[in-house]
Amino acid sequence: MRRHPPSLVLIWLDALPGDLLREMYWRGELPNLAEYFEDGVFIEHAISCLPTVSESNEGGIATGLFAGETNMLGERYFSRRRATMMHYKYNARPDDDFGGRLRARSIDAVVGDAVGMGRLLREGFTTIVDLVASHYERSGSLRIVERRLETASRVARSRKPRLLFFTVSADYIAHVSGSRGAELRAFLREFDKCFPMLAEALREAYGEEGYAVFVFSDHGVSDVSRHLNLPSLLEGYGFRPLDTGLISEQECDVAALSNGRRSGLVYVAHPSEGWRKRPSYKLLRNYPLRGSALDLPGLLAREEGVDLVLLRRGKSVVIVSRDGEAVIEHDSSSGKYRYRVLKGDDPLAYGAEGVWMSEEEWLRASYRTEHPDLIVQAYNLFKSPNCGDLVLTAAEGWDFWEEWDVPYPRLRASHGGFSRAEMDSFVLGRGPCLREGVVPVARLLDLYATIVTYYRAGHLAYDSHAVERLVTPEPS
Ligand SMILES: [Zn+2]
C-alpha cells in the first residue's frame, strides 16, 4: 500500500435497482459513468444487507456486520421494555441503537475526517444537512441529483475531507414509479450527466491519484399492487395489536411493524409474563388465545400476502413457508452454516440442502436465486435485541403498507423484503491500487473491508463478514 491512503468518496444511490443499472450500463445509456469506470471495477452483483432498508446497509458498510449485529433493522421497532413503538423520525435515534463499540471500528473512525450528507447515522463525523435536497427528495424531483453533486463538489474543493459519504436518493421516485419506471431511468441518466462535474472537482481537490470513488445502491425495490395490513390481520386472529399510528405506551399483546413495507417484525407478548419475557419457539407454535392454541408462524405463512416467516428455535432459525419448513443451523467452531428441510417443500429451493458451507460458499451458491444470501443473513438477523419474535417477508406483488403511512400519490414498489429484486445491488469503483474489470459477486458490506484495507486496518475486517476483493497488492 502507498504511503498515503487515498481519500474516499462514497456515493450512495438510495433504492436504485441493480437490474436497471446493469441494463442501462451495458447498453451504453450511461456514457459518462462507463468512461470514468472503464479503468475501474464493476461488482455486478453486490448483495445487500437484510432487511433491504437503508439503515441495515449503512450499518453494514460502516462496520462489515449484518443488521442483527449493528442493530439497524429499519426505522421502526418495538421496545418490549417500554411497550412502545420506537421510530427514528420521532422518539429514537439510530446512533443510540448502533452503539459505541461499533462506532470505534466504523469507517468514519478508521478513516477519520469524514463528512456525511443524507446519512441516517450522524455521530462521529461532520454532517451536512441540505434542506433544499430534502425538499427535492420528498417531492420526487430529479433536481436532487444536480443539487447533491454540486454540494459534494463544493465540499470536496473547500474542505477536502478524507471520507465523503453521501446519498442521492431515488427512494421516492422508486416508490411511486415502480422498479422499471421511466422516472428511475431519468434519474440514472441525470446522474450520468452530472457525474463529470463531480469527477472534475475531485481531481482538482485530491489530485489524479489521490482519491477513490465508489458508486453503489443500498438496495432495490419490488413492484407491489396489493397490501396486507398486519395489525388488522392480527386483530382478526384475536389479538389486541399495537396501534402503529400512535407513539405512546400502549396496552397490547402483539406489535407488527413493517420496515420498507416488505419486511415485517412481529413482537408477541408472553401469555402469562407479558412483555417482560419473550415467548419460546414452542409457545409461538402453540399460542393460547381466546381458548384455542394458534400456530402463529404456520397461520401467518398461509396468508396470501406472506412469503416467509422466520423465527428462532434455540440457536437455530426456522423458516416457515406455505408449503414447507426448513432450519438454518450454524457451527461456531467452523463458522459454517447448514440448511435442512424439516417438512414439506423446500421454502427456498436452493438445492444445497444438508451441506455445511462457509459464508462465501453460501453467497456464491445463492446469489442468482430468488432469495440471495438468505441462509447466512437470516441466521444473523435474530442477534439484534430489537428484532421481532417473528420476521415476515411479503409475497411477490404484496407489501405490508398501511394506507395512512406516507403520503405518496401512489405506491408501485416497496422494499425491505428478501427477494432478488431488492437484494441484488451493484458497486462501481475506481481508485489507486484498485483492481480493474468485473467482479461477479460480493456483499455490499465488503466495501468495509476495502476501506479499512486502504487505511492499513485490514485486521478489523477479520472480525466482520466483509471480504476484501478489490485492492491489488502494490508491486514492490
Ligand atoms: Zn435505502
Residues whose N, C-alpha, C, O or C-beta is under 5 A from the ligand:
A	BS01	ZN	D14 A15 V53 S54 D218
